[in-house]
């Protein structure tokens, strides 16, 4: 079982090693896999998932603000768009 501390270390290694050549990154994860007694591929997948989750979290608020802005500014036009789509035969 990988501890929370090890997960944080893996995340930091993943983010900082992105600029390294592939063979160096691979060697780093091979070494970590031996130390943590798990597969290299498992570590890489877990690290990538953590990085993606972090990026998703950073984008969540700006996307919500953008959606609110679109709804607020374009809501008067939605009935017109629905009416037009019915006229041209598109489903809403």
C-alpha positions, 0 to 999 in steps of 0.5 A: 500500500502506498502512503499519502506521503508517497503519493505526494512525492510521486505527484511532485516527481511526475510534475517536475520530471516532465521536462526530462528525456523519456529514458531518464523519466522511465529510469526514475519510475523504475527505481520508484517501483522497486522502492515502493514494491509496485509496477512502474506502469501503475506508478505512472498511471497514478501520477498522470491521474493526479496531474490531470485531477489537479488541472481539472480542479484549476479549470473548474472555477473559470469554466463555471464563471464562463458558463454563468456569463454565457447563460446571463448574456445569451439567455434572451436569445435561447427562445429564438434559437429553439424556435429557429431550430424547430423551424429548420428541423433540428432537435433541441 
